[in-house]
Amino acid sequence: MKFHTRKWVKPEDLNPNRSLFGGRLLAWIDEEAALYSVVQLENPHVVTKYMSEINFMASAKQGDIVEIGIDVVKFGRTSLILRCEVRNMMTRETIITVENITMVNLDEHGRPIPHGKTKVEYVKDRLQNKI
């Protein structure tokens, strides 16, 4: 799994127990999945359709740094299915895994459209193909 993003847990990210608020973490995951999908599908019109069951296994506290990792599980016709793992860099514990995040590729009118992708592409490879 490639970990693309790190977040520093700040006071505004905490719940009343002074640990990382689950809703904040889910927002970070959703944003990371969207960014990853936009880059992979080369389309800014991508939305979250589904997020599977979640299970918090550990936590983070103020000052901790968490890493968000994304892997592609499957390319659908109009969708991209991702897996996510978030880990605490300080404790090396996995905070949460999400086995299925389904992102859907849309046209400018908000309708699902085929994306034509079948494998993970890296920006460096796209640049080489255009030269």
Salt bridges, closest charged atoms under 4 A:
ASP13 OD1 - ARG24 NE 2.78
GLU31 OE1 - LYS7 NZ 4.00
GLU42 OE2 - LYS117 NZ 2.40
GLU42 OE2 - ARG126 NE 3.71
ASP64 OD1 - LYS61 NZ 3.56
GLU67 OE2 - ARG6 NE 3.29
GLU67 OE1 - ARG87 NE 2.59
GLU99 OE1 - ARG83 NE 3.07
ASP107 OD2 - ARG111 NE 3.33
GLU108 OE2 - HIS109 NE2 3.70
GLU121 OE1 - LYS117 NZ 3.14
GLU121 OE1 - ARG126 NE 2.92
ASP125 OD1 - LYS124 NZ 3.43
